[in-house]
């Protein structure tokens, strides 16, 4: 009996640590989506599809053109950043004064366009980057190097965004606009320019996430469905536009998914996470960190 408890404790600790590693990547995705909503007040339903495009870019550069992973990654981040800026300029900017439902429908339409484009251009085959990273053994526990590296890179990316937002004039303008759009426009801040920069930064975070997720997931046109809905729920649970709330919610969801996978299949972990979200929407509909009235 004691031996069984010791093994269970090891598996439990391994699941908790894996949940923390998963939470780092989910927090990176939530940061990009929250940044865009907090500044522009538009939710990009198609955010995960930008990640999908970035994953395809990584796959073709590494597999077809023989580019080193570490050289392909900056180009992918830049590509998706430009795609984010283009999405704002072509789709979002004309709809900024439109009702929110129109904005949601427009970004939802972009989602289907990107999925259809990837299906026609690349087919529905599952493609793998082909990079095999070893497994880190720590005692009786085993951890994926890919997930560990993704966690570290995600933290570095989030720290870089934090420093940009707090130590630069543009970052300060972004934070100011997120607090009061009307006043900043009256003070002479070029809101259109800030919106483009914010969209590019959100795209860059999606590109970084693509570089990390391509080490763990096969690439196909619908890979965004693997993490797009959970990212949106994380942002809603944390409070749309609330960076700290999204960060905390990312790790809460990640632990539920990981621990759920310990006691059953991984799919049940996602079921439990969705069930937790539904319950929390009754308890704290405005988000985890919302103040009670």
Phi, psi and omega in degrees: 000317180296321179298321179296318179295322179296317179295318179298319178298321179294314179297322180295315179296321178297319179294321179296315180294318177298326176296321177296317180296319177294323181299328179298316180290319178297323178295324177296315178297316181294326179298315180298315181292319179293324179299314181294315181293318184297328183265310187266343181065036176227131178266120178277099176297334184269015186301318181293334179287333172296322176298318179300316178298319177297322178294321176296319179299316178297317182299311184289323179294319183281315186278318187268326185251359174068022179285140177299145180305317185285341173272323180292328184300310179299322178295322178294316179300316178295318180300312183288329175298316177295323178295321177296318178295318179295322178298318179294314185296319187271327188247312188281314185305316179293346185248012184298328180264001180279163177300150181305327181297325177295321179293319178296318180295323180294313179290330173295323176295321176298323177304310182291326178296314181293320177297317180293319178299314180295323180294315181290318186283322188243352183080181183256011180293146174276125183243141182243141182296334177086007177267119181254111179263148182289172178258132179274118179262125178230099187067233177266007181257150180231135181229145180284128176298324180300316180290324179295313179296323178296320179297314181296314180296322179296318178296318178299316179299318180292322177295319179298318178295319178300314179296320178298318184287334186253341187246357181240156179296317180297318178297320178296321178296321178298315180294323180294317180295324179295336180271325180203099183290320186293315183296317182296325177295321179291335180274005174095007178286133179282093185294326180299317179296317180295322179297318179296316180297317179297318179295320177295320178294318176298320176295321179298321177294323175295322177295319177297317178300322179298317179297330181275318183288333181293343176281344186242338185239148168288152181263129174202166187299338185248021181294336179298334179292344180286331182224352178297306180299319181293326177295317179297317180295324177299315180296320179293316181295320179284345184100109184306126182089354180267106184294316181293317178299318178296323179297313180294316181298327179300315182285328175297312179297317183298320180291321178297316180296314183293314181290326175297321177292336178292318184272344179206201176289157180300327180300326178291333175299319177291323177299316179296322179296317178294320179296318177300318179300315181298315179298316182293332178293336174280325185277312181227076185297337181272354181123166184299318186263011179292142179280137177285140179267000000 
